[in-house]
Amino acid sequence: MALKAYENMAACVIEELKKRNMEGYYCEDRKAAADLVCSMVEKGAAVSWGGSETIKELGVLERLKEDGCEMIEYPEKEKKEIGSPIFAKVASADYFLMSTNAITRTGELVNIDGASNRLSSLLHGPKHVIIVAGMNKLVKTVEDGFNRIQTSVCPVTAERSGRKTPCGIKGVCTDCQSPDCMCCNIVISRRSRYNGRVKVILVGENLGV
């Protein structure tokens, strides 16, 4: 059963997103969120995504492919060196799908990245960015967002992806300089310059890490 509290919390964030020139939406569950994402994407459009567990959980990639969209995947092996022609296709995609590591009550998006292909697409490139976030991503402040990422997100992600980072091995962030470091870039998105480009869908359940 969807929680009324989640709906109320999301309404406050959506108002703050509006001030930051980002469009906010609320869906009670992942099915409704998946339907909304698919309704936002034009049939036949070029679509890429940022390796997001949330996007995978929604099952929208298969649906969009069935709708005739050109699905652009950026494989992990292509991220080892700069200059992959696939990234040029990602940057020029019509839509980029992702989640966010954290979102504050005042509408700021907090994200970390290693190769930083995901963040570069969030910041500039694709015409439209659709962000889907479960209410487990909601935090009070940017600092709380950093804490969430370092204590909850990175250790799980490192273990799942086989990265040999201190957080993956010991479960504790050490502000490492590891070759596998996932925190090469930390970005706070406080406003979108382009009208209608960034859409944030908040979902009334836990999604992703």
C-alpha positions as CSV (number, residue, x, y, z in Angstrom):
1,M,0.0,0.0,0.0
2,A,1.3,3.4,-1.0
3,L,2.1,5.7,1.9
4,K,0.3,9.1,2.1
5,A,3.5,10.4,3.8
6,Y,5.5,9.6,0.7
7,E,3.1,11.5,-1.4
8,N,3.3,14.5,0.9
9,M,7.1,14.4,1.0
10,A,7.3,14.2,-2.7
11,A,4.9,17.2,-3.2
12,C,7.3,19.3,-1.2
13,V,10.3,18.2,-3.2
14,I,8.4,18.7,-6.5
15,E,7.8,22.4,-5.5
16,E,11.5,22.8,-4.8
17,L,12.4,21.2,-8.1
18,K,10.2,23.7,-9.9
19,K,12.2,26.6,-8.4
20,R,15.3,24.9,-9.9
21,N,13.8,24.6,-13.4
22,M,13.3,20.9,-13.1
23,E,10.0,19.1,-13.5
24,G,8.9,16.8,-10.7
25,Y,6.4,14.0,-10.7
26,Y,5.2,11.4,-8.1
27,C,4.2,7.8,-8.8
28,E,2.9,5.5,-6.1
29,D,4.8,2.4,-7.4
30,R,7.3,1.2,-10.0
31,K,4.6,0.1,-12.4
32,A,3.1,3.6,-12.5
33,A,6.6,5.1,-12.8
34,A,7.5,2.8,-15.7
35,D,4.3,3.8,-17.5
36,L,5.1,7.4,-17.0
37,V,8.7,7.0,-18.3
38,C,7.4,5.3,-21.4
39,S,4.8,8.0,-22.0
40,M,7.5,10.7,-21.9
41,V,9.7,9.0,-24.5
42,E,8.7,9.5,-28.1
43,K,8.4,6.3,-30.2
44,G,11.5,5.7,-32.3
45,A,13.7,8.1,-30.2
46,A,17.4,7.4,-29.4
47,V,17.6,6.4,-25.8
48,S,20.6,5.7,-23.5
49,W,20.9,5.1,-19.8
50,G,23.4,5.3,-17.0
51,G,23.8,1.7,-15.8
52,S,21.1,2.4,-13.2
53,E,19.7,-0.5,-11.1
54,T,16.5,1.6,-10.7
55,I,16.0,1.8,-14.4
56,K,16.6,-2.0,-14.7
57,E,14.1,-2.7,-12.0
58,L,11.4,-0.6,-13.8
59,G,11.7,-2.8,-16.9
60,V,11.4,0.2,-19.2
61,L,14.4,-0.7,-21.5
62,E,12.6,-3.7,-23.0
63,R,9.4,-1.7,-23.4
64,L,11.1,1.2,-25.2
65,K,12.9,-1.2,-27.5
66,E,9.5,-2.7,-28.4
67,D,8.3,0.8,-29.2
68,G,11.0,1.1,-31.8
69,C,13.4,3.2,-29.8
70,E,17.1,3.0,-30.7
71,M,18.7,1.7,-27.5
72,I,22.2,2.9,-27.0
73,E,24.2,0.9,-24.4
74,Y,27.6,2.1,-23.2
75,P,29.4,-1.2,-22.1
76,E,31.8,-1.1,-19.2
77,K,34.7,-2.1,-21.4
78,E,34.2,1.0,-23.5
79,K,34.7,3.2,-20.4
80,K,38.3,2.2,-19.8
81,E,39.6,4.7,-22.3
82,I,38.4,8.1,-23.5
83,G,37.3,8.5,-27.1
84,S,34.8,5.7,-27.6
85,P,32.5,6.4,-30.6
86,I,29.7,4.9,-28.5
87,F,29.9,7.8,-26.0
88,A,29.4,10.3,-28.9
89,K,26.1,8.5,-29.6
90,V,25.2,8.6,-25.9
91,A,25.9,12.4,-25.7
92,S,23.6,13.0,-28.7
93,A,20.8,10.8,-27.6
94,D,17.2,12.2,-27.5
95,Y,16.7,10.8,-23.9
96,F,19.0,9.7,-21.1
97,L,17.6,7.6,-18.3
98,M,19.2,7.4,-14.9
99,S,18.5,7.6,-11.1
100,T,20.3,9.8,-8.6
101,N,22.4,8.7,-5.7
102,A,20.5,11.2,-3.5
103,I,18.0,14.0,-3.7
104,T,17.6,16.6,-1.0
105,R,14.3,17.9,0.4
106,T,15.1,21.2,-1.3
107,G,15.5,19.6,-4.7
108,E,19.3,19.3,-5.1
109,L,20.6,16.2,-6.9
110,V,23.7,14.6,-5.3
111,N,25.7,12.1,-7.4
112,I,29.1,10.5,-7.6
113,D,30.7,8.8,-10.6
114,G,33.9,7.0,-11.5
115,A,34.2,7.0,-15.3
116,S,31.7,10.0,-15.1
117,N,29.9,9.1,-18.3
118,R,26.6,9.2,-16.3
119,L,27.3,12.6,-14.8
120,S,28.4,14.1,-18.1
121,S,25.1,13.1,-19.7
122,L,23.2,14.5,-16.8
123,L,25.0,17.8,-17.1
124,H,25.1,18.3,-20.8
125,G,24.4,16.4,-24.0
126,P,21.2,14.4,-24.4
127,K,18.1,16.6,-25.2
128,H,16.1,15.1,-22.3
129,V,17.1,13.6,-19.0
130,I,14.6,11.4,-17.1
131,I,15.6,10.6,-13.5
132,V,13.7,8.0,-11.5
133,A,14.3,7.8,-7.7
134,G,12.7,5.8,-5.0
135,M,11.9,7.6,-1.8
136,N,14.9,5.8,-0.2
137,K,17.0,8.3,-2.1
138,L,15.5,11.3,-0.2
139,V,17.8,13.1,2.3
140,K,17.6,16.3,4.3
141,T,20.8,18.0,3.1
142,V,23.6,17.7,0.6
143,E,25.9,16.5,3.4
144,D,23.4,13.8,4.2
145,G,23.5,12.9,0.5
146,F,27.3,12.5,0.7
147,N,26.9,10.3,3.8
148,R,24.3,8.2,2.2
149,I,26.5,7.6,-0.8
150,Q,29.6,6.7,1.2
151,T,28.0,4.5,3.8
152,S,25.2,2.8,1.8
153,V,25.7,3.2,-2.0
154,C,29.4,2.7,-2.7
155,P,30.1,-0.4,-0.5
156,V,27.2,-2.3,-2.1
157,T,28.0,-1.1,-5.7
158,A,31.7,-2.0,-5.3
159,E,30.9,-5.5,-4.1
160,R,28.3,-6.0,-6.8
161,S,30.7,-4.8,-9.6
162,G,33.8,-6.5,-8.3
163,R,35.7,-3.2,-7.7
164,K,38.7,-3.5,-5.3
165,T,38.0,-0.4,-3.3
166,P,38.3,-0.1,0.5
167,C,34.6,0.4,0.7
168,G,33.9,-2.7,-1.2
169,I,36.4,-4.8,0.8
170,K,35.9,-3.4,4.3
171,G,32.5,-1.7,3.9
172,V,34.0,1.7,5.0
173,C,34.8,4.7,2.9
174,T,38.4,5.8,3.4
175,D,38.4,8.7,0.9
176,C,40.5,6.4,-1.3
177,Q,42.7,7.1,-4.4
178,S,42.1,3.6,-5.7
179,P,42.3,2.9,-9.4
180,D,38.8,1.6,-9.1
181,C,37.6,4.6,-7.2
182,M,33.9,5.4,-7.8
183,C,34.0,8.9,-6.3
184,C,36.3,10.5,-9.0
185,N,33.7,13.2,-9.4
186,I,31.0,14.4,-7.0
187,V,28.4,16.7,-8.5
188,I,25.6,18.7,-6.9
189,S,22.9,19.7,-9.5
190,R,21.2,22.8,-8.0
191,R,19.5,24.0,-11.2
192,S,18.8,23.1,-14.8
193,R,19.6,25.8,-17.4
194,Y,17.4,24.4,-20.1
195,N,13.6,24.5,-19.8
196,G,11.9,21.1,-19.8
197,R,15.2,19.1,-20.0
198,V,15.4,17.5,-16.6
199,K,12.4,15.5,-15.3
200,V,12.5,13.8,-11.9
201,I,10.1,11.0,-11.1
202,L,9.8,10.2,-7.4
203,V,8.4,6.8,-6.6
204,G,6.7,5.8,-3.4
205,E,8.8,2.7,-2.7
206,N,12.4,1.7,-2.4
207,L,14.3,1.4,-5.7
208,G,18.0,0.8,-6.5
209,V,20.7,1.1,-3.9
